[in-house]
Amino acid sequence: MTLRISRPAALSSLALAMAACYAHAEPVNNGTVVVTATRTPQPLANVISDTITISAEQISESGAGSIIDLLQRQRGIEIARNGGAGTASSVYIRGANSNHNIVLVDGVRIGSSTTGAANWSAIPLTAIDHIEIVYGPLSSLYGADAIGGVIQIFTKKGKGTPSVTAFAGYGSDKTREADATLSGATGGEHSFSYAISAGKEKSDGFSATRPASGSYNPDRDGYDKENVSGQFSLQLAPGYEAGALFLHSKLDSQYDSGASAYDVRSKALFETAAVYGKAQFVSNVDTLLQYAESKDNGETFSSAAATGYSRINTKQTDITLQNDIRIGEDVLQVLYDHRKEEVDTNGFKLDKPERTTNSWAASYNARRGANLLNAAIRRDKSVYGAKNTGSLGYGYDFTRQLRATASYGTSFRAPTYNELYYPGYGNPANKPEQGKNAEIGIRWDDGVNAISANYYRNRLTDLLLSTTPCPFGTSTGKSCVYNIANATLEGLTVAGATKVAGVNLNASIDLQDPKDDNSGKRLARRSKKHGNLSADYAIGQWKLGAELDLSGDRYDDALNKTRLGGYGLVNLFATYAITRDWSALVRWNNIGDKQYDLANNYATPGSKVFAGIRYGYK
């Protein structure tokens, strides 16, 4: 399939990027170190994969009401949401499905084993320190589901002298938010570092649906979220460390299910916990052993009747043994991972309530002068059989500022519990979806100005789709899911950053063609073009900024019959440094009160204002 981008559109996009670009990401020569791209700390300047970071400062200035709002402003990402900040949400990376990406919290994999996707609404933005996003297939490093990319969320970590940070804010829809963190490290030979955070968000919200929806109810649909998290580590001796971390978040959110006076709502419990040990038994080998658990529990209350209650609880347990072997300046990584998934529900009885996946992987990262190389292979074995994946990436530095990259990688998505075992719908014979991605890129970065362009083509086969009527088995005449589709995700992302007359300019544009090869239709809720533009200016104690979020039209359904119009949103923000430790934030989102759609007949936020005060930013 050929990506249909007109020459004027391509040239205009490139000109826009060169004039501003690299949305919400720093120039790569600023010393930023990332972990996700190779599973080990590495300077962003040495990473071949297309990668961005969202820093703690950017998060604090964003005034975003949720992590979904924050991700919506990043290049290569589109979202869908069934109402306000507490409702069900989806994240699409490079046109891939919402269950085609892996989400990690401090290295712990999260997500539902029944839907295959993370519960984004339950992830507390107040607990997050920074975020790394790696685009493209990473199954050779992380296993199943890393088709579109990997998003890793890092919570706050302790260092330096003891410090306290706190924030409180209030905004439209009676939105209230507060959080506080105590962190630090003792220093010395046996340094103990710690960080403990707690936060609460509450909003009266707005109606999740519009009048045209069969589920419409004019009442407000608010949410109440609270969280606590912590990280602790102890240096046992030089090269030896032990630690533990956790995140606990509860979400109680309302949604619409008709005009009944019953308080329709859902409750979610999201938890991660891990203990780990790091050792350097040999001078050139770093060993990590980690035990981790994550829970994604959900309850819905749709009516007062007994049938109005449902519960689905899923749990993932991971044991990881990773060895990073330094060979000169090269790194050979050898990995073993054991993952167990468990599902408990009141809706139906599972014949197989748990499954395990055992994985072996190896990767090699090397640099020879101007040449960078990485290669990885992995084998995952589970109830759906064994899957082998691999990747190969190459980068060449023409100068210290200019680099070209090329990569190829295979990936797969494992069938979820629903797709395998849900009575009358799933099929135990369903196979994993498979992906093959080829990509080329070029980027210029002189530490002040940055521009990048990445072209990718990701061919997906054996896609699992629901069809009615089901043509086989006991589900004949009803709906069922099986491997019937192929798709191609093809696109060009152009992005960059510069500074003109003291104004920081950032922008990006994505031109893409995510298409179902069988029907020729565009994948649901994906546009052909979307982009971001932002500018900020510091004057004295003030920092003033503006953002423009743009998206072309989308379709709400696979048959492309229900069109969702394109939109453009303008946001403004200002921060003021009151003293060294105190600062204030005001943010005005969607200043034009634009009505737009992320999902058919579901409401989106209109013009909203939020203000807050922060103490002790670190």
Sequence and secondary structure as in RCSB ss.txt:
>XXXX:A:sequence
MTLRISRPAALSSLALAMAACYAHAEPVNNGTVVVTATRTPQPLANVISDTITISAEQISESGAGSIIDLLQRQR
GIEIARNGGAGTASSVYIRGANSNHNIVLVDGVRIGSSTTGAANWSAIPLTAIDHIEIVYGPLSSLYGADAIGGV
IQIFTKKGKGTPSVTAFAGYGSDKTREADATLSGATGGEHSFSYAISAGKEKSDGFSATRPASGSYNPDRDGYDK
ENVSGQFSLQLAPGYEAGALFLHSKLDSQYDSGASAYDVRSKALFETAAVYGKAQFVSNVDTLLQYAESKDNGET
FSSAAATGYSRINTKQTDITLQNDIRIGEDVLQVLYDHRKEEVDTNGFKLDKPERTTNSWAASYNARRGANLLNA
AIRRDKSVYGAKNTGSLGYGYDFTRQLRATASYGTSFRAPTYNELYYPGYGNPANKPEQGKNAEIGIRWDDGVNA
ISANYYRNRLTDLLLSTTPCPFGTSTGKSCVYNIANATLEGLTVAGATKVAGVNLNASIDLQDPKDDNSGKRLAR
RSKKHGNLSADYAIGQWKLGAELDLSGDRYDDALNKTRLGGYGLVNLFATYAITRDWSALVRWNNIGDKQYDLAN
NYATPGSKVFAGIRYGYK
>XXXX:A:secstr
      HHHHHHHHHHHHHS  TT   GGG  EESTTTTS EEGGG  S EEEE HHHHHHH  SSHHHHHHTST
TEEEEESSSTTS EEEEETT  TTSEEEEETTEEE  TTTSS  GGGS GGGEEEEEEEES  HHHH TT SSEE
EEEEE    SS EEEEEEEEEGGGEEEEEEEEEEE  STT EEEEEEEEEEEEEEE SB TTSTT   S EEEEE
EEEEEEEEEEEETTEEEEEEEEEEEEEEE   SS SS  EEEEEEEEEEEEEEEEEETTEEEEEEEEEEEEEEEE
E SSSGGGEEEEEEEEEEEEEEEEEEETTEEEEEEEEEEEEEEEESS   S  EEEEEEEEEEEEEEETTEEEEE
EEEEEEETTEEEEEEEEEEEEESSSSEEEEEEEEEEEE   HHHHHSTTT  TT   EEEEEEEEEEEEE SS E
EEEEEEEEEEEEEEEEESSB SGGGBTS EEEEEEEEEEEEEEEEEEEEETTEEEEEEEEEEEEEETTT  B TT
  SEEEEEEEEEEETTEEEEEEEEEE  EESSTTS SEE  EEEEEEEEEEE SSSEEEEEEEESTT     SST
TB    SEEEEEEEES  
